[in-house]
Amino acid sequence: MSEARIVVDPDFRVGEVDPRIYGTFVEHLGRCVYTGIYEPGHPTADGDGFRRDVADLTRELGVPIVRYPGGNFVSGYRWEDGIGPRDQRPARLELAWHSVESNDVGTDEFCKWVRGVGSEAMLAVNLGTRGPDAAARLVEYCNHPAGTYWSDLRRKNGAADPHDVRVWCLGNEMDGPWQIGHKTAEEYGRLATETAKAMRLVDPTIELVACGSSNSQMPTFGSWEATVLEHTYDVVDYVSLHTYYQERKGDKASFLACAVDMDNFIDNVIATADFVRAKGRHQKRVNLSFDEWNVWYMGGDDKTQGWQAAPRLIEDTYNVTDAVVVGNLLISLLRHADRVKMACLAQLVNAIGAIRSEPGGPSWRQTIFHPFALTSRYGRGTVLRTVATSPSYDTSWFGGVPALDSVAVESPDGSGLTVFAVNRLIDESLPLTVDLRGYPDLEVAVHTYLTDDDSAATNTAENPERVTPRQAAASKVDAGSLSLSLPAQSWNMIRIGKTAGRSMS
C-alpha cells in the first residue's frame, strides 16, 4: 500500500472550535436517567440521588453542554410534572418510548446535576403537544431572577438562583411521522417562530435551535430546512441535524467511511441555510447544531412489552470498529468548525451511551468513550484544513473513498498542534508523512491510537479495560517532516510540541 501524506499549514484556517461541539445528550429513554445518571440507592449516590461514578466519567468525557430532556420524549412532556415535591409529582404513561415516567428527575434536578459535572444545559421545549405559552413559562421558571409566579415557584422549589439556561431547542424531529405532534414544515415553521418570539420576550439573550431534518434520508430533506428557515431565520441562531450510522450486512468497508455521508449532510444544510440567507437578504448567518449523532444499531428492541419504568432499551455494546467510526465522525464535525458550533453525542449513558452502568453495580467506559474524551480534551483551539493525499478503496455505499481522513487543531496558546486521523483500511497499516514546514519550531510528537487485533472487542462490566488507547514512542520531527504508521482500522491522535523537553502527557 502506498503511503499517505498530510500538509499542515497555519494559513489553512477553518475556524475556532466552539467547545460545545463536544456536547452530549440525556433523554428520559430507557435507563439513561434512572439507573444511569440517577439512582438514589446506589453505593456511590450523592445527597440528591445521582451516581457519583457516572458523574466522574461524565467529567472525564469532557462535555461542555448536555441536551435534555429529549428527544422523542419531549414531544409529549409536561415540564410542570417534574418540579416540586417528589411525592406530589404524577407518574405518567410516556408514549414515545412506551414507558412509565415517574418524574423523579425534572428540570431543577437536571440543572443542578449538569452544573455539578462542569457542564451547562441545553433544554428542549415541547412543540409536539404544546406551544408558545408552556415554552415561555419554562424560560421564566429557569431564567427569571425573582418576583413573578414561575420564578418564585423555582425559588420555593429550592433553586434560589436562576438556572440561566442559554441554549434552547424548539422541539425535536418535528419532520418525523413517528413524532408525537408531527407537523409539516409550514406548520412547524410558524409554530417555532411564534414560540421563539414568546421565549425571547422573557429572555432576549437566549440562543435558539430550529428543528432540521431528522436525517438526510428523509423524503422532505432540504425542502424542510428551506421552508422552516424562511419562517424562522430572524428568530433562531441554529438549525439542527441528526444522524446515526451502523454496520449493515457485514459491510465494514462502507461503515468505516460513513463520515463521507456526514460531510455531505453538513455541506447540504449549510448550502440550504445560506440560500435562505441570500433569498431573504438577511445579515446574520444561521449556524448548525448537530445535536444528535452516534453509532446506533437500530432494531431488536421491543418497546411495547408492557408499561415499565426505565426499561432496558437500545443498550448497544460498542466495539473497536464503532470507536474508529465515532472518532472519524468527530473529525467531520471539526472540519466544519466554522459553521458547526454545537453537537451532542447521543446519548450519555446506557441508551446508545458512551458510558454503561448497572443498577447497584459498576459503571464503565464503552469503546467510543475514548476517542471522544481525547478529542474533547485536545481538540480545542483553531481547526486547520489538512491537505491530504491518500490511497483509496472501494465501498458499496460511497464508491471510492480515501483510506485516510484527518484534521488538525492548533492549540489555543500556539504551543502545539494535534492531528486527528483515521486509517479506514481493514487489514493494512498506512504509512503517513506529516509535512510541518509551516511549523518550524515543532520538534517532537506523541502518537496515541485506538485499535485491536480483534475489531469486535468490547468493554464490559467484567472486563472494562479490554479496549483502551495505546501510546507509541515519541517521534522526532526531521526537517519539517514527521513519519509514522497508522495501524489498520484505527483512530489516531498525534500531538506535536515545540520542545523535546515539553511533556506531551
N, C-alpha and C positions, 0 to 999 in steps of 0.2 A: 504494500500500500504506500503510495507517495505521501509525502508529509504535508502538513497544513502550516499556514503562516498567517500571523496577525500583525498588523501595523497599528500601533497605538501612538496617537499624537495629541498634545494638549490643545491643538486648534480644532480637533474634531469633536466639538462640544455639542451634546444633545440638550442638556438642561440639568437643573439641580434636582436631586432626589427629594421629594416630599416624603418624610418618614412614614406618613400614613399609608404609603404603598405597601407597608408590611402589616396591615391590619388583619384581623380575623373576625369570626362570626359566632355568636352564641344564640341559638334558637331554642324555643321550647319544643324540641323534637327528640323523641326517644329519651336517651339518657344524657343528653348534652348538659342540661341544667341539673336535674335530680339524679343524684349519684355520680354526676360529672363534676361540675364546679361546686355543687351544694349537697351536703349530706350530714345533717346535724349529729348523727350517731357515730360518725367515723372517728377513729382514733386521732386523726390529725385536725378535726374540725375546730375552727376558731369560735369565738363567742357568738358569732352571727350564723353559725352553721355551715360555713364554707370550708371546703377542704384545703388545708394548707399545702398539702403535697401537690395538688393540681395548680394552686396559685403560684407555687415556686416554679413549676415547669412553665407556666404561662409567662412569668417574668423572664425565664431563660429563653423562651421562644422569641421574645423581643417585639411585642405587638403594641404599637402606639395608639391604636384605635380598635374598638370592638363593636361590631354591628349587633343590634338587639332590638326587639325580641323575635324577629323573623324578617324574611322568610314567609313561606305559605301561612305559617301560624298567625302572622299579624293581620291577615285579611279577615279574620273573624274575631279579633281580640278586642275586649273592652278593658282598656288600661286601668279603669277605676276599680276593677275586680282585684287588682294586685297591689292595692295600697291599704293602709290602716292596720288595725289589729288582726293578726293571722286567724284568730279563732272566729272572726266575723267575715272572712273572705269566702266567697262562694266557690265551690268546686263546679267546674263546667265540663260539658262534653266538648272536646276540642276536635273540630270537624276536619281540619286539614290533614292531620296525622292519625285520626280515629283513636284518640287517647282521652284519658280523664286528666284535666288540668286542675291541680289543687290551688294554684295561685299563691303558694307559699313564698315564691320568689316573684317580685314585681319591680317596678321602676326604682323605688328607693333602695331596695337591697342590691339590685344590679349596679346602680350608680355608685354606691359605696364600695362594692366589690371591685369595680373596674378601676376606681382611683387607687385602691389598695394594691393592685398589681402594676401600678405605674402607667396606666393607660387612660384613655378617655372614651366616652360613649358616643356611638353613632346610633341614634334612635330612629326607628321606622314608625310611621303612623298608618293607621288602618284606613285605606281608601277602597276597601272591598265592600264592607257593610256600613262604613261610617264616612265622615266627611270633614268639612272645614271647622265646624264647631268643636267636635271632640279633639281635633288636632290642635287648635288654638288653645283649648283648655289645658292640654298636656304641656305645651310650651310654657304657659303661665305657671303651671304647677312646678315645672322643672327650673325655670329661669328667672321668674319674677322674685325680687327680694322679699317683699312682705306687704301687708296692708290690703290684700284682696282675698276673696274666698279661697281660691285654689292655692295661692302662695301660702296663706296662713294655714291651710289644711296640711300642706307639706311640712310646715314647721311643727304643727301639732303631732304629725306622724314621726317626728324625731329628726328631721333634716332642717336645722335652723338656717343653714346657708344654702343658697341656690345650687342646684346640680350643675348649672352652667353648661348645658349640652349645646355644642356648637354646630354639629352636623346632623341633619335630619333627612331621612328618605321618605319621599312622597309615595308611600305604598310599596308593593312588591310584585313584580312579574305580572302586571295587570294585562299584558297581552296574552297570557296563557289561559286556555279554556279550563284548565284544572283549578284555576284560582277562584276562591270564593269572591263573588262580586266581579268576575271578569268583565272587562269593558272593551269597546272599540277604541281605536286611537283618538277619535274625535271626542268620545265620552270621557276618556281618561284625561286627555289634554285640557279640556275645560275644567274638570274637577280638580286636577292638580294645580291649575292656575289659580282658581279661587281659594283653594286650601293654602297655597303658598302665600297669597296676599294676606289672608287672615293670620297666618303664623307670623309673618313679618310685621304685622301691625302690633303684635305682642312684643316681639323682639326683632328689630331690624338688622341685628348683627349676625344672625344665624346663616349657615350655608345649607343649601337645599339641593337634593339629588332627585331628578326626574327618572321614572322607570324607562329604560330602554328595552330592547327585546330580551326575552328570556334566554335565547341563544341565537346564533347566526343561521340556524336551520329553520327557524320559524317562517311560515309562509308569508308573514307580514313584515319580515325583517327589512330594514331600510325605509320602507314607506311608513312604518310605525314611528321610527325615530324622527323622520321628517315632519310628520303631522303633529306629533307630541311637541317637538321643539318649536314649531310655528306658533303653537299656543303659549308655551311656557318660557320661551327664550329669555325674556326680560326679567323673569322672576326666579330663575334657577341658576345654579352655578355649575352643575354637573349633570351628565346623563349616565345611567348605569349600564353595565354589561355583565352578563352571567354566562358561564360555560363550564362544562365538565367533560372529562375525557376518560376513556377506558380502553384497555386492550380488547380487541374483538377477534374471535375465531383464530387465536394464536398469532395474529399479525403483529408481532412485536416491532418489526421494522417501521411500520406506519405509526404505531403508538409512540415510539421514541421520537417521531418527528412532528407530533401534534402541535408544537409551538408554532409551526408554519400556519396552522389554522388560526391560532390566537393572534398572530401578527396581522393576518388578513382581516380578521374581525375588528381589531382595533383600528386599522387603517381605514376600513369602510365606515366605521362610526365617526371617525374624525372627518372624513370627507363629507358625510351627511350633515354633521353639525356645522361645518364651515360653509356648506351650501346654504343652509338656513340663515346663517350669519350674513352671507353676501346678499341673499334674496331680500332679507328684511332690513339691510343696511344697518345692522347692529354694530356697536363699537367693541363690546367685550367679546371674549371667546369663551364658549362653554367647554369645560374640560371633562375628563372621563373618570368615573368611579367604577372600577372593575370589582364590584362588591360581592361577587360570588364566583369562586373558581377553585378547582381541585380535580383530582382523580376520583371518580365515583363509579363503582361497578353496579350500575342500576339493574333492578330486577332481583327477584328472590325473596324480598321482604313482603310478607302479607300483613298489611296494616289494618285488616278488617277482622282479625281474630279476637272479637270481644273488645269491650272498652276497658283498657288497662291504664294505670298510671305509670309513666316512664317505661314503656316497653322497649325491648332491645330492637332498635330499627337502624338500618343502614350502617352497621358497625363493621365497615370494611377494615381488613387487616392488610397493611401495605407492605410490599416487598421492595427489593432493590431497584427493579425497573421503574416502579412507581416513583421512587425517590429521585431517580435521574430525570424523569419527566417533570416532576414538580420543580426541580432545580432549573430545568430548561424554560418552564413557564415563567419563572421569576426573571430569567434573562430577557424574555419577551417584554415583560412589564417594565423592566429597567430601560430597555431600548427605546421605549416610548415615554420616558420620564418628562418630556416637555409637555405632554398632554394627559397622561395617566397620573393623576395626583393622589388617588386613593385606591386601595384594593383590599379585599378581605378573603383570606383563605377560609373556605367553608368546609368543615367547621372546626372549632377548637378542640373539643373532647368527645370521644365515643362515636357520635354520629359523623361518619366520614371525618374523623378528627385526627389532628397531628398528635394528640395525646390520648391514651386509653386509660381507663380506670375500672376497677371492680368494686362493687358495693362492699364496704367494710374491709377492703383489701388494698392492694398496691395500685399505683399509677406508674405509667412508663411512657417513654418516647417511642412513637412509631418511626419507621424509616424516613418518612417525609419530613419529620421534625428537623432533622439535621441540616439539609440544605437550606431550609427556611431560616432557622436560627442563625446560621453562619452568614447568610446573605443579609439578613436584617442587621447583624452586628457590624459587618464590614462593608456593606453596600450603601454607605452614606457619603454624600458629597456631590460631585459633578459627574454625570454619566458622559462617557466618551464613546463615540461610534467606532467600533473596531472594523478596519478594512481587512477582510479575511479572504484567503484563497484556501480551498479545501477539496479533497476528493469528494465525489458524490456517490450516492447509491440510489437504487430504485425502490419506490414504495407503491403499493396499490392505491393508497389514499391520495397522495400528493405528487406522484410522478418522481422525477429525480430531485433529491434534496441533498444539501451539503452534509457531510459526516460531522463537521464541526459547527457548533453555534457558540457565540461568545459576545460578551460586552465587557467594558472596563469602567471602573469608577475611581476617580481621583479623590483622595481623602480631603476632608474639609480644610485642613491646615496645609495642604500641599506637600505633606511629608512622604507620601507614598501613593501607590496605585494598587488596585485589586482587579484582577482579571477573572471573570467567571466564565467557564467553558464547559461544554458537554461533548463527549465523543459518543455519537449515536450508533457507531458500528457495534454489532452484537458480539462478534468474535475476534476483532482485531484492535490492537492498540494503535494509537495515532501519534506519530512524531509531530511535535509542534515547535515552531520557532516564533518567538515574540520579538518584533522589531521595536526597540525602545530608543531609537536615535533622538526622538523628541524629548527624552528624559535623560540627559547625560549624567545626572547625579545619582541615578538609581543603580544600586550595586548588588543587592542580594535578594533572593526570592525564596519564599517558603511555599511549598505545594501541598495543599490539603485536598484529598479526594475521597469520594464515596463510590465503592463498587464492591463486588464479591464474586468469587468463583461460582457461587450459586445465586443466580439472579432472582430466584424465587424465595430467597432467605428473608425472614421477617423477625421482628422483635415481639416477644410475648411476655406475659406475666412471669413465666418460668425462666425465660432467657431474655431479659430486657435489653441486654447489651450485645445481642448477636450481630447486629449491623450498626457500626459506628464509623465516623470518618477516620481516615488514616492520614498520616503525615509523612511525606518523603523528606529526605535530607535536603538541607538548604542548598540552593544553586547560585552560582555567581553569574552576574551579567557581564558578558565579554564583548567589549567594543560595541555596546549598544544593542546586543542581541542576547536573548535568553533561549536556551534549548532544553526541552523536556519531552516526556512522553505521557500521553493521556491513556490510561488503561481502557480496555474495551468496555463499552456500555457504562460510562462513568460520568459523574458530576465532579467538577474540579474548581478549586479556588486557589489562585496564585497571587500571593501578596508580595509586593516588591517594594523594598525600602531603600532609603538613601544611604545608610551606612552599614557596613558589615557588622558593627558592634551593636546596632539597634535591635532590641528584642522584637521578634515578629510573633510573639505568642498572643 
